[in-house]
Amino acid sequence: MHTSLRLIRITCLTLMLSGIPALIVSSIRGNNEGWVLTFGMISAVAAIILMAVSAATSTKRLDAFDDVVAERVEQRIRMLVEAGANESDVRNLVRESMSLVRGQE
């Protein structure tokens, strides 16, 4: 995990966890609504930022497209079509095999 990402997560967790006792203490001592709302908003914003950062960084990136492999597959499709196979059937088979591989990742 990158250092900046770790720093954001630690900061958000610290703000969230320190916000809960701050809410309790500020509501008990003097019942000042301004302090209660401030600590509540800080905790809520920290939680939203933590969820957004986790969602944005957990997605997998697509692998780089390899032109050599794509050309090899296209060449094999041409060879099968020249041997008498139906081109649309062969291309559908390749499409279905790609979706099968993507589903297993």
OpenMM code with the backbone's topology and positions (N, CA, C; nanometers):
from openmm import Vec3, app, unit

residues = "MET HIS THR SER LEU ARG LEU ILE ARG ILE THR CYS LEU THR LEU MET LEU SER GLY ILE PRO ALA LEU ILE VAL SER SER ILE ARG GLY ASN ASN GLU GLY TRP VAL LEU THR PHE GLY MET ILE SER ALA VAL ALA ALA ILE ILE LEU MET ALA VAL SER ALA ALA THR SER THR LYS ARG LEU ASP ALA PHE ASP ASP VAL VAL ALA GLU ARG VAL GLU GLN ARG ILE ARG MET LEU VAL GLU ALA GLY ALA ASN GLU SER ASP VAL ARG ASN LEU VAL ARG GLU SER MET SER LEU VAL ARG GLY GLN GLU".split()
positions = [
    Vec3(0.0856, -0.1164, 0.0000),
    Vec3(0.0000, 0.0000, 0.0000),
    Vec3(0.0906, 0.1232, 0.0000),
    Vec3(0.0506, 0.2234, -0.0748),
    Vec3(0.1298, 0.3455, -0.0844),
    Vec3(0.1256, 0.4221, 0.0472),
    Vec3(0.2297, 0.4991, 0.0711),
    Vec3(0.2408, 0.5740, 0.1959),
    Vec3(0.1308, 0.6785, 0.2081),
    Vec3(0.1010, 0.7496, 0.0981),
    Vec3(-0.0026, 0.8525, 0.1052),
    Vec3(-0.1399, 0.7912, 0.1317),
    Vec3(-0.1663, 0.6759, 0.0723),
    Vec3(-0.2934, 0.6072, 0.0966),
    Vec3(-0.3026, 0.5622, 0.2416),
    Vec3(-0.1936, 0.5091, 0.2933),
    Vec3(-0.1907, 0.4672, 0.4336),
    Vec3(-0.2118, 0.5872, 0.5253),
    Vec3(-0.1511, 0.7001, 0.4925),
    Vec3(-0.1656, 0.8211, 0.5732),
    Vec3(-0.3108, 0.8698, 0.5736),
    Vec3(-0.3756, 0.8657, 0.4585),
    Vec3(-0.5165, 0.9071, 0.4508),
    Vec3(-0.6033, 0.8148, 0.5357),
    Vec3(-0.5808, 0.6851, 0.5257),
    Vec3(-0.6617, 0.5898, 0.6027),
    Vec3(-0.6396, 0.6044, 0.7524),
    Vec3(-0.5147, 0.6208, 0.7938),
    Vec3(-0.4864, 0.6374, 0.9370),
    Vec3(-0.5472, 0.7665, 0.9888),
    Vec3(-0.5364, 0.8742, 0.9112),
    Vec3(-0.5935, 1.0026, 0.9529),
    Vec3(-0.7449, 0.9932, 0.9661),
    Vec3(-0.8098, 0.9325, 0.8682),
    Vec3(-0.9558, 0.9200, 0.8738),
    Vec3(-0.9995, 0.8324, 0.9907),
    Vec3(-0.9307, 0.7217, 1.0119),
    Vec3(-0.9659, 0.6356, 1.1253),
    Vec3(-0.9447, 0.7073, 1.2583),
    Vec3(-0.8360, 0.7833, 1.2686),
    Vec3(-0.8101, 0.8580, 1.3916),
    Vec3(-0.9191, 0.9612, 1.4162),
    Vec3(-0.9573, 1.0336, 1.3112),
    Vec3(-1.0635, 1.1336, 1.3269),
    Vec3(-1.1963, 1.0685, 1.3643),
    Vec3(-1.2263, 0.9548, 1.3019),
    Vec3(-1.3521, 0.8870, 1.3342),
    Vec3(-1.3529, 0.8359, 1.4777),
    Vec3(-1.2442, 0.7695, 1.5171),
    Vec3(-1.2405, 0.7105, 1.6508),
    Vec3(-1.2289, 0.8151, 1.7609),
    Vec3(-1.1641, 0.9264, 1.7337),
    Vec3(-1.1580, 1.0321, 1.8353),
    Vec3(-1.2858, 1.1156, 1.8357),
    Vec3(-1.3612, 1.1105, 1.7275),
    Vec3(-1.4861, 1.1864, 1.7218),
    Vec3(-1.5949, 1.1295, 1.8102),
    Vec3(-1.5945, 0.9993, 1.8304),
    Vec3(-1.6987, 0.9362, 1.9126),
    Vec3(-1.6894, 0.9798, 2.0587),
    Vec3(-1.5723, 0.9698, 2.1238),
    Vec3(-1.5658, 1.0199, 2.2615),
    Vec3(-1.5846, 1.1710, 2.2688),
    Vec3(-1.5397, 1.2424, 2.1652),
    Vec3(-1.5591, 1.3878, 2.1649),
    Vec3(-1.7072, 1.4220, 2.1596),
    Vec3(-1.7842, 1.3454, 2.0850),
    Vec3(-1.9298, 1.3647, 2.0822),
    Vec3(-1.9903, 1.3416, 2.2200),
    Vec3(-1.9487, 1.2340, 2.2839),
    Vec3(-2.0041, 1.1999, 2.4153),
    Vec3(-1.9679, 1.3061, 2.5182),
    Vec3(-1.8404, 1.3436, 2.5218),
    Vec3(-1.7955, 1.4419, 2.6211),
    Vec3(-1.8603, 1.5774, 2.5967),
    Vec3(-1.8670, 1.6199, 2.4710),
    Vec3(-1.9252, 1.7520, 2.4436),
    Vec3(-2.0749, 1.7550, 2.4691),
    Vec3(-2.1425, 1.6416, 2.4561),
    Vec3(-2.2857, 1.6415, 2.4860),
    Vec3(-2.3116, 1.6376, 2.6363),
    Vec3(-2.2203, 1.5762, 2.7134),
    Vec3(-2.2373, 1.5707, 2.8588),
    Vec3(-2.2001, 1.7040, 2.9228),
    Vec3(-2.0877, 1.7613, 2.8813),
    Vec3(-2.0382, 1.8851, 2.9426),
    Vec3(-2.1056, 2.0056, 2.8781),
    Vec3(-2.1982, 2.0596, 2.9404),
    Vec3(-2.2598, 2.1841, 2.8987),
    Vec3(-2.3641, 2.1726, 2.7902),
    Vec3(-2.3758, 2.0583, 2.7271),
    Vec3(-2.4770, 2.0375, 2.6248),
    Vec3(-2.4710, 2.1457, 2.5173),
    Vec3(-2.3523, 2.1723, 2.4653),
    Vec3(-2.3334, 2.2725, 2.3619),
    Vec3(-2.3543, 2.2069, 2.2254),
    Vec3(-2.4617, 2.2461, 2.1575),
    Vec3(-2.4972, 2.1830, 2.0302),
    Vec3(-2.3934, 2.2095, 1.9213),
    Vec3(-2.3263, 2.3227, 1.9278),
    Vec3(-2.2254, 2.3554, 1.8272),
    Vec3(-2.1103, 2.2573, 1.8270),
    Vec3(-2.0605, 2.2243, 1.9475),
    Vec3(-1.9506, 2.1285, 1.9577),
    Vec3(-1.9948, 1.9891, 1.9154),
    Vec3(-2.1149, 1.9506, 1.9548),
    Vec3(-2.1660, 1.8178, 1.9189),
    Vec3(-2.1772, 1.8049, 1.7671),
    Vec3(-2.2343, 1.9070, 1.7026),
    Vec3(-2.2475, 1.9036, 1.5569),
    Vec3(-2.1115, 1.9054, 1.4876),
    Vec3(-2.0181, 1.9825, 1.5415),
    Vec3(-1.8844, 1.9898, 1.4820),
    Vec3(-1.8152, 1.8543, 1.4850),
    Vec3(-1.8138, 1.7904, 1.6020),
    Vec3(-1.7480, 1.6600, 1.6118),
    Vec3(-1.8222, 1.5534, 1.5315),
    Vec3(-1.9533, 1.5629, 1.5267),
    Vec3(-2.0308, 1.4685, 1.4463),
    Vec3(-2.0024, 1.4830, 1.2976),
    Vec3(-1.9929, 1.6067, 1.2506),
    Vec3(-1.9631, 1.6300, 1.1094),
    Vec3(-1.8212, 1.5863, 1.0743),
    Vec3(-1.7264, 1.6115, 1.1637),
    Vec3(-1.5885, 1.5680, 1.1382),
    Vec3(-1.5830, 1.4160, 1.1267),
    Vec3(-1.6525, 1.3467, 1.2157),
    Vec3(-1.6544, 1.1999, 1.2104),
    Vec3(-1.7229, 1.1501, 1.0835),
    Vec3(-1.8330, 1.2132, 1.0459),
    Vec3(-1.9065, 1.1705, 0.9265),
    Vec3(-1.8253, 1.1941, 0.7994),
    Vec3(-1.7611, 1.3098, 0.7894),
    Vec3(-1.6800, 1.3395, 0.6711),
    Vec3(-1.5602, 1.2446, 0.6633),
    Vec3(-1.4991, 1.2147, 0.7767),
    Vec3(-1.3867, 1.1202, 0.7774),
    Vec3(-1.4322, 0.9821, 0.7313),
    Vec3(-1.5516, 0.9404, 0.7729),
    Vec3(-1.6039, 0.8100, 0.7307),
    Vec3(-1.6316, 0.8082, 0.5804),
    Vec3(-1.6872, 0.9159, 0.5281),
    Vec3(-1.7158, 0.9238, 0.3843),
    Vec3(-1.5864, 0.9219, 0.3035),
    Vec3(-1.4867, 0.9965, 0.3484),
    Vec3(-1.3578, 0.9977, 0.2785),
    Vec3(-1.2945, 0.8591, 0.2825),
    Vec3(-1.3021, 0.7927, 0.3959),
    Vec3(-1.2449, 0.6585, 0.4080),
    Vec3(-1.3144, 0.5604, 0.3137),
    Vec3(-1.4471, 0.5676, 0.3038),
    Vec3(-1.5195, 0.4797, 0.2119),
    Vec3(-1.4845, 0.5102, 0.0669),
    Vec3(-1.4747, 0.6397, 0.0323),
    Vec3(-1.4426, 0.6771, -0.1052),
    Vec3(-1.3020, 0.6326, -0.1444),
    Vec3(-1.2069, 0.6506, -0.0544),
    Vec3(-1.0692, 0.6091, -0.0832),
    Vec3(-1.0608, 0.4577, -0.0965),
    Vec3(-1.1303, 0.3860, -0.0109),
    Vec3(-1.1280, 0.2395, -0.0184),
    Vec3(-1.1924, 0.1898, -0.1475),
    Vec3(-1.3019, 0.2526, -0.1881),
    Vec3(-1.3688, 0.2106, -0.3113),
    Vec3(-1.2860, 0.2445, -0.4345),
    Vec3(-1.2204, 0.3588, -0.4327),
    Vec3(-1.1434, 0.4011, -0.5499),
    Vec3(-1.0147, 0.3218, -0.5667),
    Vec3(-0.9577, 0.2751, -0.4591),
    Vec3(-0.8293, 0.2053, -0.4698),
    Vec3(-0.8427, 0.0542, -0.4740),
    Vec3(-0.9608, 0.0004, -0.4509),
    Vec3(-0.9752, -0.1452, -0.4487),
    Vec3(-1.0049, -0.2041, -0.5858),
    Vec3(-1.0371, -0.1213, -0.6850),
    Vec3(-1.0684, -0.1735, -0.8173),
    Vec3(-0.9414, -0.2171, -0.8881),
    Vec3(-0.9506, -0.3266, -0.9598),
    Vec3(-0.8365, -0.3760, -1.0354),
    Vec3(-0.8268, -0.3005, -1.1674),
    Vec3(-0.7064, -0.2757, -1.2075),
    Vec3(-0.6845, -0.2109, -1.3363),
    Vec3(-0.6773, -0.3174, -1.4448),
    Vec3(-0.7149, -0.2758, -1.5658),
    Vec3(-0.7084, -0.3678, -1.6779),
    Vec3(-0.5632, -0.3952, -1.7138),
    Vec3(-0.5381, -0.5181, -1.7545),
    Vec3(-0.4038, -0.5517, -1.7988),
    Vec3(-0.3737, -0.4801, -1.9296),
    Vec3(-0.2491, -0.4579, -1.9541),
    Vec3(-0.2085, -0.3919, -2.0776),
    Vec3(-0.2418, -0.4817, -2.1963),
    Vec3(-0.2874, -0.4198, -2.3018),
    Vec3(-0.3235, -0.4930, -2.4222),
    Vec3(-0.1952, -0.5344, -2.4927),
    Vec3(-0.1813, -0.6622, -2.5204),
    Vec3(-0.0611, -0.7150, -2.5833),
    Vec3(-0.0881, -0.7345, -2.7323),
    Vec3(-0.0265, -0.6512, -2.8154),
    Vec3(-0.0490, -0.6576, -2.9599),
    Vec3(0.0009, -0.7880, -3.0208),
    Vec3(0.1082, -0.8416, -2.9678),
    Vec3(0.1648, -0.9653, -3.0228),
    Vec3(0.0685, -1.0816, -3.0016),
    Vec3(0.0136, -1.0909, -2.8816),
    Vec3(-0.0815, -1.1992, -2.8524),
    Vec3(-0.2089, -1.1808, -2.9344),
    Vec3(-0.2562, -1.0573, -2.9477),
    Vec3(-0.3768, -1.0311, -3.0264),
    Vec3(-0.3554, -1.0686, -3.1727),
    Vec3(-0.2392, -1.0381, -3.2257),
    Vec3(-0.2099, -1.0737, -3.3646),
    Vec3(-0.2014, -1.2252, -3.3813),
    Vec3(-0.1456, -1.2945, -3.2818),
    Vec3(-0.1378, -1.4400, -3.2866),
    Vec3(-0.2777, -1.5024, -3.2853),
    Vec3(-0.3666, -1.4493, -3.2016),
    Vec3(-0.5043, -1.5002, -3.1957),
    Vec3(-0.5753, -1.4742, -3.3280),
    Vec3(-0.5567, -1.3545, -3.3825),
    Vec3(-0.6203, -1.3219, -3.5105),
    Vec3(-0.5684, -1.4128, -3.6223),
    Vec3(-0.4411, -1.4440, -3.6191),
    Vec3(-0.3826, -1.5328, -3.7193),
    Vec3(-0.4399, -1.6743, -3.7068),
    Vec3(-0.4588, -1.7207, -3.5844),
    Vec3(-0.5162, -1.8541, -3.5652),
    Vec3(-0.6621, -1.8582, -3.6085),
    Vec3(-0.7340, -1.7465, -3.5871),
    Vec3(-0.8729, -1.7399, -3.6345),
    Vec3(-0.8748, -1.7499, -3.7862),
    Vec3(-0.7847, -1.6765, -3.8537),
    Vec3(-0.7770, -1.6825, -3.9997),
    Vec3(-0.7460, -1.8242, -4.0481),
    Vec3(-0.6552, -1.8928, -3.9782),
    Vec3(-0.6205, -2.0298, -4.0174),
    Vec3(-0.7412, -2.1227, -4.0043),
    Vec3(-0.8189, -2.1066, -3.8966),
    Vec3(-0.9381, -2.1903, -3.8783),
    Vec3(-1.0436, -2.1606, -3.9841),
    Vec3(-1.0593, -2.0332, -4.0191),
    Vec3(-1.1579, -1.9960, -4.1209),
    Vec3(-1.1147, -2.0504, -4.2569),
    Vec3(-0.9852, -2.0412, -4.2864),
    Vec3(-0.9353, -2.0943, -4.4135),
    Vec3(-0.9480, -2.2462, -4.4192),
    Vec3(-0.9444, -2.3110, -4.3031),
    Vec3(-0.9596, -2.4569, -4.2987),
    Vec3(-1.1054, -2.4995, -4.3117),
    Vec3(-1.1979, -2.4023, -4.3124),
    Vec3(-1.3375, -2.4355, -4.3356),
    Vec3(-1.4314, -2.4046, -4.2207),
    Vec3(-1.3808, -2.3503, -4.1114),
    Vec3(-1.4686, -2.3181, -3.9979),
    Vec3(-1.5456, -2.1891, -4.0268),
    Vec3(-1.6627, -2.1795, -3.9682),
    Vec3(-1.7442, -2.0591, -3.9832),
    Vec3(-1.6818, -1.9468, -3.9000),
    Vec3(-1.6572, -1.8314, -3.9635),
    Vec3(-1.5862, -1.7228, -3.8949),
    Vec3(-1.6645, -1.6687, -3.7761),
    Vec3(-1.7950, -1.6532, -3.7898),
    Vec3(-1.8736, -1.5989, -3.6784),
    Vec3(-1.8753, -1.6965, -3.5601),
    Vec3(-1.8785, -1.8273, -3.5888),
    Vec3(-1.8730, -1.9254, -3.4802),
    Vec3(-1.7391, -1.9207, -3.4071),
    Vec3(-1.6310, -1.9073, -3.4838),
    Vec3(-1.4982, -1.9014, -3.4223),
    Vec3(-1.4852, -1.7760, -3.3368),
    Vec3(-1.5316, -1.6623, -3.3883),
    Vec3(-1.5220, -1.5368, -3.3118),
    Vec3(-1.6104, -1.5416, -3.1867),
    Vec3(-1.7275, -1.6044, -3.1967),
    Vec3(-1.8126, -1.6214, -3.0783),
    Vec3(-1.7445, -1.7096, -2.9741),
    Vec3(-1.6756, -1.8134, -3.0208),
    Vec3(-1.6024, -1.9005, -2.9293),
    Vec3(-1.4923, -1.8232, -2.8565),
    Vec3(-1.4203, -1.7385, -2.9291),
    Vec3(-1.3153, -1.6569, -2.8667),
    Vec3(-1.3765, -1.5609, -2.7653),
    Vec3(-1.4891, -1.4975, -2.8020),
    Vec3(-1.5568, -1.4042, -2.7104),
    Vec3(-1.6011, -1.4738, -2.5824),
    Vec3(-1.6619, -1.5917, -2.5980),
    Vec3(-1.7087, -1.6659, -2.4807),
    Vec3(-1.5931, -1.7130, -2.3935),
    Vec3(-1.4827, -1.7527, -2.4557),
    Vec3(-1.3672, -1.7950, -2.3752),
    Vec3(-1.3065, -1.6767, -2.3006),
    Vec3(-1.3081, -1.5582, -2.3612),
    Vec3(-1.2581, -1.4388, -2.2916),
    Vec3(-1.3470, -1.4034, -2.1725),
    Vec3(-1.4785, -1.4131, -2.1900),
    Vec3(-1.5674, -1.3829, -2.0772),
    Vec3(-1.5538, -1.4883, -1.9674),
    Vec3(-1.5245, -1.6120, -2.0053),
    Vec3(-1.5011, -1.7167, -1.9061),
    Vec3(-1.3755, -1.6870, -1.8252),
    Vec3(-1.2690, -1.6454, -1.8921),
    Vec3(-1.1437, -1.6130, -1.8234),
    Vec3(-1.1619, -1.4915, -1.7339),
    Vec3(-1.2319, -1.3902, -1.7814),
    Vec3(-1.2533, -1.2690, -1.7004),
    Vec3(-1.3374, -1.2983, -1.5776),
    Vec3(-1.4287, -1.3938, -1.5878),
    Vec3(-1.5122, -1.4292, -1.4738),
    Vec3(-1.4362, -1.5013, -1.3644),
    Vec3(-1.3246, -1.5641, -1.3981),
    Vec3(-1.2469, -1.6392, -1.3001),
    Vec3(-1.1476, -1.5526, -1.2260),
    Vec3(-1.1228, -1.4316, -1.2719),
    Vec3(-1.0234, -1.3451, -1.2068),
    Vec3(-1.0768, -1.2864, -1.0800),
] * unit.nanometer
topology = app.Topology()
chain = topology.addChain("A")
for resn in residues:
    res = topology.addResidue(resn, chain)
    for name in ("N", "CA", "C"):
        topology.addAtom(name, app.Element.getBySymbol(name[0]), res)
